[in-house]
Amino acid sequence: MKLIKSIFFYPMMLIRGLFLTIGNFMGGIFIIGFIVSFIAGHLKLEFLLIGFMFFLITFFYDIILLKINPTDTELTLKR
């Protein structure tokens, strides 16, 4: 079981920084798009939902990493 966890854990940990950066950037862009559409008077809730979806994806990515940690040590992930 540790081998299977290791096969998924280490590549995911390797790209974690890039994944979180892109996810947070895209989420921010969609939230800004929601704010601009609200100010312009053409409220687009899709922007808010997609921005929140990117937040949830980055949040659950870290939870998945914590669950599949193959080592016997406690893992702390900083954002």
C-alpha positions as CSV (number, residue, x, y, z in Angstrom):
1,M,0.0,0.0,0.0
2,K,2.9,2.3,0.7
3,L,4.2,1.9,-2.8
4,I,0.9,2.9,-4.3
5,K,0.7,6.0,-2.0
6,S,4.3,6.9,-2.9
7,I,3.6,6.7,-6.6
8,F,0.9,9.3,-6.3
9,F,2.3,11.3,-3.4
10,Y,5.7,12.4,-4.6
11,P,4.7,13.6,-8.1
12,M,1.7,15.5,-6.5
13,M,4.1,17.0,-3.9
14,L,6.5,18.0,-6.7
15,I,3.9,20.0,-8.6
16,R,2.1,21.3,-5.5
17,G,3.6,24.8,-5.7
18,L,2.8,25.3,-9.4
19,F,-0.7,23.8,-9.0
20,L,-1.6,26.1,-6.0
21,T,-0.2,29.2,-7.8
22,I,-2.1,28.6,-10.9
23,G,-5.3,27.6,-9.0
24,N,-5.2,30.7,-6.8
25,F,-4.4,33.0,-9.8
26,M,-7.3,31.6,-11.8
27,G,-9.7,31.8,-8.8
28,G,-8.6,35.4,-8.2
29,I,-9.2,36.3,-11.9
30,F,-12.7,34.9,-11.8
31,I,-13.5,36.7,-8.5
32,I,-12.3,40.0,-10.0
33,G,-14.5,39.2,-13.1
34,F,-17.4,38.8,-10.8
35,I,-16.7,42.1,-9.0
36,V,-16.3,43.9,-12.4
37,S,-19.6,42.4,-13.7
38,F,-21.3,43.4,-10.5
39,I,-20.1,47.0,-10.9
40,A,-21.0,47.0,-14.6
41,G,-24.6,45.9,-13.8
42,H,-24.4,42.6,-15.6
43,L,-24.1,40.2,-12.6
44,K,-22.5,36.9,-13.7
45,L,-22.8,34.4,-10.9
46,E,-20.8,31.9,-13.0
47,F,-17.7,33.9,-12.3
48,L,-18.3,33.6,-8.5
49,L,-19.0,29.9,-8.7
50,I,-15.9,29.2,-10.9
51,G,-13.7,31.2,-8.6
52,F,-15.0,29.3,-5.6
53,M,-14.5,26.1,-7.4
54,F,-10.8,26.9,-7.9
55,F,-10.5,27.6,-4.2
56,L,-12.1,24.3,-3.3
57,I,-9.8,22.4,-5.8
58,T,-6.6,23.9,-4.2
59,F,-8.0,23.2,-0.7
60,F,-8.8,19.6,-1.4
61,Y,-5.5,19.1,-3.1
62,D,-3.8,19.6,0.2
63,I,-6.2,17.4,2.0
64,I,-5.5,14.6,-0.5
65,L,-1.8,15.0,0.0
66,L,-2.2,14.8,3.8
67,K,-4.3,11.6,3.4
68,I,-1.9,9.8,1.1
69,N,1.3,10.7,2.9
70,P,3.3,7.4,2.7
71,T,5.8,8.3,5.5
72,D,5.1,7.7,9.2
73,T,5.8,11.3,10.0
74,E,3.3,14.1,10.4
75,L,3.1,16.4,7.4
76,T,2.6,20.1,7.6
77,L,1.7,22.0,4.4
78,K,2.2,25.8,4.4
79,R,0.3,28.0,1.9
